[in-house]
Amino acid sequence: MSDSYLENASVRRVREALADVGALHEVMALPTSARTAQEAADSLGVPLGAIVKSLVFTVAGQPVLALVAGDRQCVPEALPPVLGLEGGVRRADAAVVRDATGFAIGGVAPVGHPAVLPTAIDASLGRFDAVWAAAGHPHCVFRTTLDELRRITPGVVSDDISR
């Protein structure tokens, strides 16, 4: 495991954002990639559902974030009503993800974005005492909970955004 990952500029931004909101746990570097939910679960030795997938979509061209359990699929059409928005939903491409979040796909954290994004949080994350979210780099994650995600993001918790 390399602590040099923790000095990556994107990871430092997440660490600062977490400190600013009084998050309970620190970012940790993993010895293997956590680019996908399955890789993260395998590396941490936790159930796939305990991994928070950070998915970026656009609603009528506006970037939005969906925080979804690793064992669930996002229901994109549920995002506009959950977030109080109107318009068509599209999966964001890599350029939109980077522009909206400041992170590359595979390391998108729920915090530390250049601007606040409307955020929907999968209520099914509450099945777990602890969940793990990306921290700005494919080798870095942080431990959190559904309640803490609700507190540290502008997130709206919903049963409707995943299946």
N, C-alpha and C positions, 0 to 999 in steps of 0.2 A: 504494500500500500504506500502510495506516495503522498506525503503531506504537501508537496509542491502544488497539487491540484487545488488546495485550499487558498493558494496565493493567486490563482487565476483571477483576472479583473471581474469577470461575471460572478464568480463565486464570492469574491469580496463584497460585491454589491448586494448579493443575497444575505450574506452574513450581517452586513450593516442594516439592511431592511429588517431582518429578524430581531436584531438588537434594539432597533428603534421602536418596535411594537412590543417588546418584552416577551418574545417567544421563549418557551421553556427549554428548548433543546438546541444544541449547536449543530452546524453543518459537519458532516463526516465524509472523508474520502474513502472510497471502496477500492479494493484491489482489482476488481474487474468492472467492466462497463455496466452501466445501468441505463443505457440508451433506450431500451425497451422496458415495458413493465415486467415482462418475464425475466429479463436479465437482472433487473433490480431485485425481484423476489428471490431469484436463485442466489444472488450474491449476499442478500441479507438473511436468507433462510426463513422467510415469512410467506404467508399465503399470497397468491397473486392479487387477491382483492384488497390487500393492505397497502398496495402501491397506488399512489395518486397519479393518474395520467393528467397532464396539463395540455388540453387540446384547444387550439385557437380556430375560431370560425369568424366569418363576417356576417352581420345581419344588416342588410341594406348598405353594405360597404363598410360598416363600422366594426372594427375588431372586438370580439368578445372572448372570454375565457371560460372553458368548461373543465371543472376538476372532477374527474370520474374514476371510480374504483377500477383497478387493473383487470378485474374479471368481468367487467360490464362493458357494454357498448353504449356510446353516447347516442341519444335520440336528438339529432340536430333540429328537427322541426319543433321540438319543445322549448328550445332556447328563447325565441322571441317572446312568447307569453310569460315565461318564467322571469325574464329580465325586463318586462314591460316595454318591449320594443316591437316595432313593426317592420316587415320586409322579408325578403328572401334570405335564406341561409346558405352559405357556401363554406366548405372547408378552406382554410387559409393556406396559401402556398408558403414555401420556405421564406421568401422575401418578406411577405406580410407578417409572418410569425416573428422574424428578426426585428422588423421595424416596430411592431406593436409591443413586443416584450423586451427587446434587447438581448434575447437569447436565441441560440440555434436550436432547431428541433433536436430532441434527445436530452436537452438540459433545461427546458423551460420550467422555471420556478413559479409558484403561485404569488410571489412577492418580488419587489425589486424592479418593476417595470418603469419605463420612462414616464408613463402617464397611467392613471387609474383606468382599468378595464372593467366593464360590466362583467361580473363573474357569477356563474351558476355552479353550485356544489352538489354533487351526488349524495343524497341522504344515506345511501347504502354504505358509505364509508363509516357510519356510526356502528356497524357490526363489529368493529375492531377497537380495542383499547388504544392501539397506536397504529398510525399509518405513516407512510414514508413518501416524501415528495422530492422531486428534483431540485437541485440547488445551483443551477447555472452552468453545470458541466456534466457530461455523461458519466463521470466517476464520482459525483458528489450528490448527497441526499441529506435531508434532515427529517427527524422524527417529529410528528405532530399528532393532533387528534382532529376529529370533525369539529368539535367546539372551538378549538384554537384556530382552525382554518376560517371558521365563521368570524372569529374576532380579528384576525390579522389581514383579512381581505375584505373587499366590499361585497362578499359573496352572499347569494341567496340560496339557501338549502332547499332542495326539491327532490321528491321521489320520481318526478316525471322525466328527468333528463337522461336516464339510463334504463337499459333492460338487460 
